[in-house]
Amino acid sequence: MILKSRSWIIFIVLSLVALAGCAATEPAPVPVPVPSAFDRSWSAAVSAVQDEGVRIISEDRGSGVIRGVRNEQEVTLNLRSQADGSVRIEIGARGPKGAEPGLASRISRAYDRRMGR
């Protein structure tokens, strides 16, 4: 009888030890990359011109230039990273006089909306 009791005690102790080794752990969280100020501005600029119906004809991310057209207007956006980490954007629209007044201003407002301003 004592031998059976010891066997049960040993069985229970070994079972508890085995269960203690089965701890579940959560995987380490994967860091989500935060887009740079330039990446965020570039995306906002591309979307802003599209919001205003401008057809993009070229994008040169390396030089920070986006070119597009809308009707008779040529649109150019220049994005430049500043020393403080901010991004400067210049928006220009040119074409026949009176063709599309205020297009550059509308693109600027669309850009500000996209940037959460």
Buried (B, 14 or more C-beta within 10 A) or exposed (E): EEEEEEEEEEEEEEEEEEEEEEEEEEEEEEEEEEEEBBEBBBEBBBBBBBBBEBEBEEBEEEEBBBBBBBEEBBBBBBBEBEEEEEBEBEBEBBBEEEEBEEBBEBBBBBBEEBBEE
